Amino acid sequence: MIYLDYAATTPMSDNALDMYVKAAKKAYGNSSSLHDIGEMSARTLEASRKIIGDCIHASEKGIYFTGGGSEANVLIIQSLLKSLPSTKNHIITTEIEHSSLHTFFQKLKNEGYKITFLKTDSKGRISIEEVRQSISDRTGIISIQHANSEIGTIQPIQEIGKIAKEKNILFHSDCVQTFGKIPLHVEELNVDALSISSHKIYGPKGIGAAYINPSIHWQPVIPGTTHESGFRPGTVDVPSIAAFATAAKDIVRKLEANLDHYHNLRREFIDSLTLYNERITLINEKDPSSLPTIFPLVVHGIEGQYMMLECNRFGYAISTGSACQVGMQAPSRSLTAIGFHVHEAKQYIRISTGIQTTTQDLQSLLKTMQKIIHQFTR
């Protein structure tokens, strides 16, 4: 099986696996316990916190470990909202946020909060001017993803952050897709808070991290929580956190080389795609402000669910990027947001590359897709 679904999850690296085993054997104690075994876990936890902080050029005092990127997203928004006065009940976000936040913002809307869902242009990018115009005296939080997981669009986070600072508005960014793929520097991005995940960077699943600037006041979602300075309840999974830190350190150290690899793969894929342009379109093909690891494709006339299953039959793991139910394939929310009709959006598939991906993998996939198209049209 050739794996081309790295935007969904990644295999654990050997270094991360080795660290997990070592930590599970030696740092298995509760990090809050006062005995020597607990102290070993506490030291491992704090060393890992420092590594994650260094990876995003942030103070480790602002790093809180969570059960993943989705949980980090929700806990950050909840913790920041609890610290704001009731008059600051307006949140600005986008139509194409990750489902963890999109559904949470819908819930907040039903509870009485005012939520502004900014529209995007045909490339999936929001307008800086529309952000500015959406701000009111009641705006408390702006939350905008760094890059979209379905179409790869990178938002102008740095510029948005400048506006937020000017207006004294808290600014959060979901950086799950960008962490480990492009440089992240919290001060340069002008963010007050961000979310990252372990399993997107060859670490274990079930672990993520929230960053909140230490100078920002927040309140625990559940009062009385003692772990992670009250940010999240439950005994901390130190072995997974140590493995996460190992994966993060490795991926950031190799970031420049990996970026060259991803850009080369993308260039060669686009060159090969010219032979198939009649039936296959790469969204945002000429957009330099897109993640080089995500290839959003529309296979004209064939639903993505069918193409994904056929590719799987031929030994390729790809994604449709949509939530599927029995007897129904929902269209990609990101594609409909950028102007695709529902039936066109259902023809979307996503290829996402990783450090193990080769040019041969992508070329053989295209040949297989062409074979599937011919069989379908017959």
C-alpha positions in Angstrom: 0.0 0.0 0.0 1.3 3.4 -1.0 0.3 5.9 1.7 -0.7 9.4 0.4 -2.9 10.6 3.3 -0.3 12.4 5.5 -2.6 15.4 6.1 -4.9 13.0 8.0 -2.2 11.3 10.1 1.4 10.1 9.9 3.1 6.9 10.9 5.2 7.2 14.1 8.9 7.8 13.5 11.5 5.3 14.8 12.9 8.0 17.2 9.4 8.8 18.5 8.7 5.1 19.1 12.0 4.5 20.8 11.4 7.5 23.1 7.9 6.3 23.9 9.2 2.9 25.0 12.0 4.4 27.1 9.7 6.9 28.8 7.0 4.2 29.4 9.6 2.1 31.2 11.3 4.9 33.2 8.9 7.8 33.5 5.7 5.9 34.1 4.9 7.6 37.4 2.2 10.2 37.9 4.0 13.5 37.2 2.2 15.1 40.2 3.4 12.5 42.7 6.1 13.6 45.1 8.1 10.3 45.2 11.2 9.8 43.0 9.4 7.9 40.2 6.9 10.8 40.0 9.7 13.3 40.0 11.3 11.4 37.0 8.0 11.8 35.1 7.8 15.5 36.1 11.3 16.2 34.8 10.5 14.4 31.6 7.3 16.4 31.2 9.0 19.7 31.7 11.9 18.9 29.4 9.3 18.0 26.7 7.4 21.2 27.4 10.6 23.2 26.8 11.3 21.4 23.5 7.8 22.1 22.2 8.1 25.7 23.2 11.5 26.0 21.4 10.0 24.5 18.3 7.5 27.4 18.0 9.9 30.0 19.5 7.7 30.4 22.6 8.1 30.3 26.3 7.5 26.8 27.8 5.3 28.5 30.4 2.6 28.9 27.8 2.6 25.3 26.6 -0.2 23.0 27.8 -0.5 19.4 26.7 -3.9 18.2 25.5 -5.5 15.1 24.0 -4.9 16.4 20.4 -5.3 19.4 18.1 -9.1 19.4 18.2 -9.2 19.4 22.0 -6.5 22.2 22.1 -8.7 24.3 19.7 -11.8 24.0 21.9 -10.1 24.3 25.2 -8.2 27.5 24.1 -11.4 29.2 23.0 -13.3 28.1 26.1 -10.5 29.2 28.4 -10.1 32.6 26.8 -13.9 33.2 26.6 -14.2 32.6 30.4 -11.6 35.3 31.0 -13.4 37.9 29.0 -16.3 40.2 30.2 -19.8 39.2 29.1 -19.9 42.2 26.7 -17.1 40.6 24.6 -19.4 38.0 23.1 -18.4 38.4 19.4 -16.0 36.0 17.7 -14.6 36.3 14.2 -13.7 33.1 12.3 -14.0 31.7 8.8 -16.3 29.4 6.8 -13.5 26.9 6.3 -12.2 26.2 9.8 -11.5 22.6 10.9 -14.7 20.8 12.0 -13.6 20.9 15.7 -13.9 24.6 15.7 -16.7 25.1 13.1 -19.1 22.9 15.0 -18.0 24.5 18.3 -18.7 28.0 17.0 -22.1 26.8 15.8 -22.8 25.7 19.3 -21.7 29.0 20.7 -23.9 30.8 18.2 -26.9 28.7 19.5 -26.0 29.8 23.0 -26.2 33.5 22.2 -22.7 34.4 21.0 -22.4 36.4 17.8 -20.2 34.6 15.4 -19.0 36.1 12.1 -18.0 33.5 9.6 -15.8 35.3 7.1 -16.2 34.3 3.4 -13.2 33.4 1.3 -12.2 34.2 -2.3 -11.9 31.6 -5.0 -8.5 30.5 -3.6 -9.8 30.1 0.0 -8.2 33.2 1.3 -9.9 35.7 3.5 -9.7 39.5 3.0 -7.7 41.5 5.6 -10.1 44.4 5.0 -13.1 42.2 5.8 -11.5 41.2 9.0 -11.1 44.8 9.9 -14.6 45.7 8.9 -16.1 42.8 11.0 -14.6 44.0 14.2 -16.9 45.7 16.7 -16.7 46.9 20.3 -18.0 43.5 21.4 -15.3 41.5 19.5 -13.4 39.4 22.0 -11.6 36.7 19.9 -10.5 36.2 16.4 -9.8 32.5 15.5 -8.5 31.7 12.0 -6.7 28.6 10.9 -3.1 29.0 9.6 -3.7 26.6 6.7 -6.7 24.7 5.4 -6.5 20.9 5.6 -8.6 20.3 2.5 -7.3 22.8 0.0 -4.0 23.9 1.6 -4.6 27.6 1.6 -2.4 29.6 4.0 -4.1 32.6 5.6 -2.3 35.9 6.2 -2.0 35.3 9.9 0.7 37.8 10.6 -1.3 40.7 9.1 -4.5 39.6 10.9 -2.5 39.4 14.2 -1.4 43.0 13.8 -5.0 44.1 13.5 -6.0 42.1 16.6 -3.2 43.7 18.6 -4.2 47.2 17.4 -7.8 46.5 18.6 -6.8 44.6 21.8 -8.5 41.5 20.6 -7.3 38.0 21.5 -6.1 36.1 18.4 -6.0 32.3 18.1 -4.8 30.2 15.1 -5.2 26.5 14.5 -1.7 25.5 13.3 -2.2 21.8 13.2 -1.6 21.5 9.5 1.3 23.9 9.4 3.4 22.8 12.4 6.4 20.9 11.1 5.8 21.8 7.5 6.5 25.6 7.5 8.2 27.7 10.2 6.2 28.8 13.2 7.3 31.7 15.3 4.6 32.9 17.7 5.9 36.5 18.0 6.3 36.9 14.2 2.8 35.5 13.6 1.4 37.9 16.2 -0.8 35.2 17.8 -1.9 35.1 21.4 -2.7 31.3 21.2 -2.2 28.4 18.8 -2.9 24.7 18.6 -0.7 21.9 17.3 -0.9 18.1 17.1 1.5 15.2 17.5 0.2 12.7 15.0 0.6 15.1 12.1 4.4 15.2 12.6 5.2 11.4 13.0 4.4 11.4 16.7 1.8 9.4 18.6 -1.9 9.9 18.4 -3.9 11.3 21.3 -1.5 14.1 22.2 -1.5 17.7 21.2 -0.5 21.1 22.7 -2.1 24.4 23.2 0.0 27.6 23.5 -1.3 30.7 25.2 1.0 33.6 25.7 1.9 33.6 29.4 0.9 37.3 29.7 -2.7 36.5 28.6 -5.2 35.8 31.3 -7.4 32.7 30.9 -9.6 30.7 33.2 -9.9 26.9 33.6 -12.8 25.3 31.8 -13.3 23.0 34.8 -12.5 24.8 38.1 -10.3 22.9 40.5 -8.3 21.1 37.8 -4.7 20.5 39.0 -3.0 19.0 35.9 -1.4 21.2 33.3 -1.8 24.3 35.5 -5.6 23.8 35.5 -5.9 23.8 31.7 -6.9 20.2 31.3 -8.0 17.5 33.8 -6.6 14.0 33.9 -3.3 12.3 34.6 -0.7 13.5 32.0 0.5 10.9 29.5 4.2 11.5 29.9 5.5 8.8 27.5 3.3 10.1 24.6 4.4 13.7 25.4 8.1 12.7 25.4 7.5 10.9 22.0 5.7 14.0 20.7 8.6 16.3 21.8 11.0 13.9 20.0 9.0 14.0 16.8 8.7 17.8 17.0 12.4 18.3 17.6 13.3 16.0 14.6 10.8 17.6 12.2 11.8 21.1 13.0 15.5 20.3 12.7 14.9 18.9 9.2 12.3 21.5 8.2 14.3 23.2 5.4 15.3 19.9 3.8 11.7 18.6 4.0 10.4 21.7 2.5 12.7 21.3 -0.5 11.5 17.7 -0.8 7.8 18.8 -0.7 8.3 21.6 -3.3 10.1 19.2 -5.6 7.3 16.6 -5.3 4.7 19.3 -6.1 6.6 20.7 -9.1 7.1 17.2 -10.6 3.5 16.3 -9.9 2.2 19.4 -11.7 4.5 18.6 -14.6 3.1 15.0 -14.8 -0.5 16.3 -14.4 -0.4 18.0 -17.8 -1.0 14.7 -19.4 -4.3 14.3 -17.5 -5.6 17.9 -17.4 -8.8 17.0 -19.4 -10.2 15.0 -16.4 -8.1 16.0 -13.4 -7.8 19.6 -12.0 -5.4 20.6 -9.2 -7.1 23.4 -7.2 -4.8 26.3 -6.4 -2.1 24.9 -8.8 -0.5 28.2 -9.4 -0.9 29.6 -5.9 2.4 30.0 -4.1 0.6 30.6 -0.8 -0.6 27.0 -0.4 0.9 24.2 1.6 3.2 22.2 -0.7 2.1 18.9 0.9 -1.6 19.1 0.0 -2.9 18.4 -3.5 -6.6 19.1 -3.7 -7.9 17.4 -6.9 -11.2 17.4 -8.7 -11.7 14.3 -11.0 -14.4 15.6 -13.4 -17.4 13.4 -13.7 -16.4 10.9 -10.9 -17.4 11.2 -7.3 -14.4 11.4 -4.9 -15.8 8.5 -2.8 -15.7 6.2 -5.8 -12.2 7.3 -6.8 -10.9 6.9 -3.3 -12.3 3.4 -2.9 -10.9 2.4 -6.4 -7.5 3.8 -5.6 -7.6 1.8 -2.3 -8.4 -1.3 -4.4 -5.2 -0.7 -6.4 -3.1 -0.1 -3.4 -3.1 3.7 -2.8 -4.4 5.4 0.4 -5.8 8.8 -0.4 -8.7 10.8 1.1 -11.9 12.5 0.0 -11.6 15.1 2.8 -15.4 14.9 3.4 -17.6 13.3 6.1 -19.2 10.3 4.6 -22.3 8.5 5.8 -23.9 5.3 4.6 -25.6 6.0 1.3 -24.5 9.6 1.2 -21.3 11.6 0.5 -21.3 15.1 1.9 -19.5 17.7 -0.3 -16.3 19.3 1.0 -17.3 22.5 3.0 -14.1 24.1 1.8 -14.8 23.5 -1.9 -18.4 24.9 -1.6 -17.0 27.9 0.2 -14.6 28.7 -2.7 -17.4 28.5 -5.2 -17.7 24.9 -6.3 -21.3 23.6 -6.9 -22.3 20.7 -4.7 -21.9 18.1 -7.5 -18.5 19.4 -8.3 -17.4 19.4 -4.7 -18.3 15.8 -4.4 -15.7 15.0 -7.1 -12.9 16.2 -4.8 -10.1 14.0 -3.6 -7.0 14.9 -1.5 -3.5 13.6 -2.0 -1.1 14.6 0.8 2.6 13.9 0.8 5.0 13.1 3.6 8.8 12.7 4.1 8.6 9.1 2.7 6.7 10.1 -0.5 8.6 9.7 -3.8 8.0 11.0 -7.3 7.4 7.5 -8.4 4.6 7.1 -5.9 2.8 10.1 -7.4 3.4 9.2 -11.0 2.2 5.6 -10.5 -0.9 7.0 -8.7 -1.7 9.3 -11.7 -1.4 6.3 -14.1 -3.7 4.3 -11.8 -6.2 7.2 -11.7 -6.2 7.4 -15.5 -6.9 3.6 -15.6 -9.8 4.1 -13.2 -11.2 7.0 -15.3 -11.1 4.8 -18.5 -12.8 1.9 -16.7 -15.5 4.3 -15.3 -16.2 6.0 -18.7 -16.5 2.6 -20.4 
